[in-house]
């Protein structure tokens, strides 16, 4: 029995001697590593870089063309800015185009051909002299004369409509020739866009 006890006491001792206790490695101090260390100070201000925004590769202005607006008032204002004449004038009791009217309509036709999606309404107007029926018919002849001339210059007839107001919508209400001459006109206004199929 003593012998068994001795084995139990000696076995752990023998194992400890043979294998030993694991030893901790001594920690190496940074000064012993032979490595240089440097402290970097934070920058006093962020670095400046001259970064340019990406350039439009097509070279086109990205702002919307006013003629593409859905607001017809903006479209009409822009066309006038580009040289569109909204009014052409007629002699008393006439629906024939004057040379001045033809010149204006020629410029208008060029602008309209470049904006093929825009639809035009041509209003015929008269001065106050004459009956309502007569002035409505004269206003229609004036609007039709403008439509025919624009059509002869290449503006599609399907893009234009005529409307006569006769003497119902004067721009001037005095009762003299200088005022009447302002009312004898065909007025052109962009009123919509052609449907795209």
Helices and strands as residue ranges (DSSP letters): H 2-19, G 30-33, G 66-68, H 72-81, E 87-89, H 99-114, E 118-125, H 132-152, G 157-159, E 160-166, H 177-183, E 185-193
